[in-house]
Amino acid sequence: MEEHATPEQPKLYKVKVETEVKKAELFFTPDGKLLREEEQAK
């Protein structure tokens, strides 16, 4: 887990998830709300 900041969100947490066929980055607010998900095929 990494801590990030954007102009819209002063504090975000990024979690990287990787499986056999794809990888994803999930961005959460400090209160645990999923803000954005970015997926890529391997």
PLY file of the C-alpha trace (Angstrom):
ply
format ascii 1.0
element vertex 42
property float x
property float y
property float z
element edge 41
property int vertex1
property int vertex2
end_header
0.00 0.00 0.00
1.27 3.44 -0.93
0.06 6.87 0.15
-0.77 9.37 -2.60
-2.27 12.84 -2.97
-4.09 14.60 -5.82
-5.53 18.12 -6.07
-9.03 16.64 -5.59
-8.05 14.24 -2.79
-5.32 15.37 -0.39
-4.84 11.81 0.87
-5.32 8.55 -1.03
-4.11 4.99 -0.58
-3.05 2.89 -3.57
-3.14 -0.90 -3.36
-1.59 -3.02 -6.11
-3.20 -6.40 -6.86
-1.76 -8.91 -9.32
-3.16 -12.21 -10.62
-2.07 -14.61 -13.36
-3.96 -12.72 -16.09
-4.18 -9.11 -14.95
-2.95 -6.52 -12.53
-4.88 -3.69 -10.94
-4.32 -0.59 -8.86
-7.08 0.34 -6.40
-7.32 3.84 -4.97
-9.05 4.30 -1.61
-9.95 7.35 0.46
-8.79 7.40 4.11
-12.26 6.26 5.23
-12.02 3.11 3.06
-14.18 4.15 0.09
-12.99 2.78 -3.28
-12.41 5.84 -5.43
-10.92 4.40 -8.62
-9.74 1.11 -10.11
-7.24 0.78 -12.94
-6.82 -2.64 -14.56
-4.26 -3.89 -17.09
-3.87 -7.22 -18.84
-0.52 -8.91 -18.26
0 1
1 2
2 3
3 4
4 5
5 6
6 7
7 8
8 9
9 10
10 11
11 12
12 13
13 14
14 15
15 16
16 17
17 18
18 19
19 20
20 21
21 22
22 23
23 24
24 25
25 26
26 27
27 28
28 29
29 30
30 31
31 32
32 33
33 34
34 35
35 36
36 37
37 38
38 39
39 40
40 41
